[in-house]
């Protein structure tokens, strides 16, 4: 009995393959003589997520500056950026953000990383992004310990 179901599967797969080949070589518009223009493939969705995640971390690092108050958080973000094989931005000088600004930016970033992890097509990338989101949420500044 299992032999017959295997034969049916092969028959259906073969029929599907023949149909697919037939449809791809078929011109559905008989009046058109020119071939259809090549469609550029869209960028890999995970690559778009990786680029956005790198930019997010680089932006956080740049906005945090290099004050002693934000040094630990900058170090964490540099490690997270390295996990995504990103290049850290040059240190910036300037007035450090307020605690409220830091908390708001970090919470938004954690939400973005959570969303990216949920939409990622790669399990490995999803785990890295979820880990980054958890790492941000565990920072003392966000837990009210700072």
N, C-alpha and C positions, 0 to 999 in steps of 0.2 A: 504494500500500500504506500509506503514512503517513496518507493521508486516512481510511482505514477505521479505523485505530487511534485517530485523533483522535475519530472519531464514537463509537467504543466508550467512550472516556474520558468524553466528554460525556454519553453515555447513563448510564454508571455514576454519574457525579457527580450528574446530575439525579435518578436513582433514590435515591441516598443522601440528597440534600437533601429529597426528598419524604418518605422514610421518617423522617428526623429531625423534620420538621415534624409529621408524623402522630403520632409518639411523644410529642412535647412537648405536644401538645394532648389527648392521650389520658389518661383517668383509669383507672388500672389497678385501682382498688377501686370497683366499682359501688355498694357500700353507703354510701360516703362522699358526703355532699352538700356539706360545707363545703370551701372551697378550702384547700389546704395552707398553713401559715404560711410567710411569706417567710423565707428563710434569709439571715442576715447573711453577706456575703462575708468570708472570712478576710483579715487584713491581708496586703499584698504581702510575700512572703518576703524580697525584697531590702530592703524598708523595715525589716523586723525586724532584718536583718543590719546595716544602716546605724546604726540606733539602738543596737544592742549594741556596735558598733565605736566609736561616739562615746563611749558610757559607759565602755568599756574605756580609751580614751585619756584621758578626763577623770579616771578613777580613778588611772591611772598618774601623771598630772601632779600630782594632789592628794597622793598618797602620797610623791612625790619631794620635795615641799616646795620651798623656794627657797634651798637652800644652794649655795654656790659649787661644791661637788663634783658636784652634780646639774644644774647650770644648763644645760650643753650638751644633756643628755638631755631635759630639760624643753622646751628650745627645739625640738628635733626633734619631740617629741610635739605641741607646739603647731602646728607646720607640718603635721603629719599630720592633726591634728584639723581644721585649716582646709581641707584638701583634701576632707574629708568634710562641710564646711560646718557644723561644730559650734562651739559656744561654749566657750572654755576656762574652767575653774573659777577661782574666786578663789584667789590664792596662800594657802597655809596655812603657819602657823608651827608649829614643833614640832621634835622630835628627828628628824633625817634617818634614813632607813633604813640598815641595814648594807649592805655590799657584797654579802653573800650574799643578803639580802632583795631587793636591786635585781636581781641576776642571775636569781633564781628568778621574780620577777614579770615581768621582761622576756621571759624564755624562754617562760613560759606565754602571755603576750600574743602573741608571735610565732607560737606554735602555733595560737592562736585565729584570728589573722588569716589564716594559711595555710588553715585549715579553712573559714573564711568565704569566702575567695577561691575555693576548690574547689566550694563549694555555691551560689555566687551565680549567678543566672540571667542577669545582665547581664555582658557581656564587659568593658565599661568599668569597672564596679564591681569585677569580679574583678581587673582589672589594678591598680586603685588599692589594693585590699586586699593583693594580693601584693607590691606595692611597699612598702607599710607594713611588712609582715612582713620583707621583705628589709632595709628601713631599720633596723628594730629589731635584726636579727641582725648588722648591720654596725657597730653601736655598739662603740666600744673597750672598754667595760665588759664586754660579752659575749664579746669576742674575747680577753680576758685582757690587754689592753694598758693598761688604766686603772691 
